[in-house]
Amino acid sequence: MTEEPLAGDEEKPLAQENYWETAEWGPWPTRRNNFLAAGLASVFVLVLVTAVTLVMLIHYDGGALTSLVANFE
């Protein structure tokens, strides 16, 4: 016994050029998703670098930052 595909179940050829423009589900991931991911990664790196810099500055300042903050009060 062989199963024959139904009339609407034929696969579209994937070898044709720019097949994603006619795909039913659309392109995934899209260029917009890639830009959003890159932007989010950039923000994460910026926050991480700022946090590490502040922690190192506070830890290794030798009291200079503490006296600076005390002068503002």
C-alpha positions in Angstrom: 0.0 0.0 0.0 1.3 3.4 -0.9 -0.1 6.6 0.4 -0.7 9.3 -2.2 -0.7 12.9 -1.1 -4.0 14.8 -1.2 -4.5 17.4 -3.9 -3.5 20.3 -1.6 -0.5 18.6 0.1 2.1 19.0 -2.6 5.3 20.4 -1.4 6.6 23.6 -3.0 10.0 23.4 -4.5 12.6 24.9 -2.1 15.2 25.3 -4.8 13.5 28.2 -6.6 15.1 31.6 -6.1 13.5 33.8 -3.4 11.1 31.1 -2.3 10.5 33.0 1.0 8.7 35.8 -0.7 5.9 33.4 -1.7 6.0 31.1 1.4 2.7 30.8 3.3 4.2 31.4 6.7 6.5 34.2 5.6 10.2 34.6 6.4 11.4 33.8 9.9 13.5 35.2 11.4 13.0 38.4 9.5 15.5 41.2 9.1 13.5 43.2 11.6 13.8 40.5 14.2 17.5 40.3 13.6 17.8 44.1 14.1 15.7 43.9 17.3 17.9 41.1 18.7 21.1 43.0 17.9 19.7 46.1 19.5 18.7 44.2 22.6 22.1 42.6 22.8 23.8 46.0 22.5 21.7 47.4 25.3 22.5 44.4 27.5 26.2 44.8 26.8 26.1 48.5 27.6 24.3 47.9 30.9 26.7 45.1 31.8 29.8 47.3 31.0 28.3 50.2 33.0 27.6 47.9 36.0 31.0 46.4 36.0 32.7 49.8 35.7 30.7 51.1 38.7 31.4 48.1 40.8 35.1 48.3 40.1 35.1 52.1 40.7 33.4 51.7 44.0 35.5 48.7 45.1 38.9 50.1 44.1 38.4 53.9 44.6 40.3 54.1 47.9 37.7 56.3 49.5 37.8 59.0 46.8 34.3 58.3 45.7 33.0 58.1 49.2 34.4 61.5 50.1 33.0 62.9 46.8 29.5 61.7 47.7 30.0 63.1 51.3 30.8 66.5 49.9 27.4 66.6 48.1 25.5 66.3 51.3 
